[in-house]
Amino acid sequence: MEAAATTGELPQHMRALQRANVVRLARAERKREIGRGDLAVTDAIRECPMELETIPLSELLTSQRRWGRTRARRLLQPIAMAENKKLGSLTPRQRALLCVALGEKNAGKW
């Protein structure tokens, strides 16, 4: 504790809080972009930016306009993905499968 005070460096827990705030604000901005239509949810899934790695799939899907829990659940159920699965934990194959399902949903095949 003494060394941190003399070097002017913040303690580890304060650095962790700062990082969490940065991620939280960036995630909120990405969700607003998706809601406005400036960022397609399929692009967010493919790119998986750092701030969206820990977002649950249902939260990401419901950030789209006119998407609620029921619509998100209906999309994820047939492709056997849990609503609380984190975006960063998806394999490339799962990401592609989710993007295809979203493409079909948006094309009106549902």
C-alpha positions in Angstrom: 0.0 0.0 0.0 2.9 2.3 0.8 4.5 1.8 -2.6 1.3 2.7 -4.4 1.0 5.9 -2.5 4.6 7.0 -3.2 4.5 6.2 -6.9 1.1 8.0 -7.5 -0.4 4.8 -8.9 -3.9 3.9 -8.0 -4.6 0.7 -6.0 -5.7 -2.3 -8.0 -9.3 -2.2 -7.0 -9.6 1.4 -8.1 -8.0 0.6 -11.5 -10.5 -2.3 -11.8 -13.4 0.1 -11.1 -12.2 2.6 -13.7 -11.9 -0.1 -16.3 -15.4 -1.4 -15.5 -16.8 2.1 -15.9 -15.1 2.5 -19.3 -16.4 -0.8 -20.5 -19.9 -0.1 -19.2 -20.0 3.3 -20.9 -18.7 1.8 -24.2 -21.2 -1.0 -24.0 -24.1 1.5 -23.5 -22.9 3.5 -26.5 -22.8 0.3 -28.7 -26.3 -0.6 -27.6 -27.5 2.9 -28.5 -25.8 2.6 -31.9 -27.6 -0.7 -32.5 -30.9 0.8 -31.3 -30.6 3.7 -33.7 -29.6 1.4 -36.6 -26.1 2.9 -37.0 -24.6 -0.5 -36.2 -26.1 -3.8 -37.4 -26.3 -6.4 -34.7 -24.7 -8.9 -37.1 -21.7 -6.7 -37.5 -21.4 -6.5 -33.7 -21.6 -10.3 -33.5 -19.0 -10.8 -36.2 -16.5 -8.2 -34.9 -17.1 -8.8 -31.2 -15.5 -5.6 -29.9 -13.9 -5.7 -26.5 -16.7 -3.9 -24.7 -19.3 -6.5 -26.0 -17.4 -9.6 -25.1 -19.2 -10.1 -21.8 -22.7 -9.1 -23.0 -25.4 -11.8 -22.8 -26.9 -12.6 -26.2 -30.4 -11.7 -25.1 -29.3 -8.2 -24.0 -27.5 -7.7 -27.3 -30.6 -8.8 -29.3 -33.0 -6.8 -27.3 -31.0 -3.6 -27.9 -32.4 -3.7 -31.4 -35.6 -1.8 -32.2 -38.8 -3.7 -31.7 -36.9 -6.7 -30.2 -38.0 -8.0 -26.8 -37.3 -11.0 -24.7 -39.8 -13.2 -26.5 -38.4 -12.4 -30.0 -34.8 -13.0 -28.8 -35.9 -16.3 -27.2 -37.6 -17.4 -30.4 -34.5 -16.7 -32.4 -32.1 -18.5 -30.0 -34.1 -21.5 -29.1 -34.0 -23.3 -32.5 -30.2 -22.8 -32.8 -29.7 -24.2 -29.3 -28.1 -21.1 -27.7 -28.8 -20.0 -24.2 -30.0 -16.5 -23.7 -27.4 -15.8 -21.0 -24.5 -17.0 -23.1 -21.8 -14.3 -23.5 -21.0 -13.0 -26.9 -17.3 -13.4 -26.4 -17.6 -17.1 -25.6 -19.2 -18.0 -29.0 -17.1 -20.0 -31.4 -16.7 -18.7 -35.0 -19.2 -21.4 -36.1 -21.8 -20.3 -33.5 -21.3 -16.6 -34.6 -21.9 -17.5 -38.2 -25.0 -19.6 -37.3 -26.4 -16.7 -35.2 -25.8 -14.2 -38.1 -27.5 -16.5 -40.5 -30.5 -16.9 -38.2 -30.7 -13.1 -37.8 -30.5 -12.7 -41.6 -33.4 -15.1 -42.1 -35.4 -13.3 -39.4 -34.7 -9.9 -41.0 -35.5 -11.3 -44.5 -39.0 -12.3 -43.4 -38.5 -16.1 -43.5 -39.9 -16.4 -40.0 
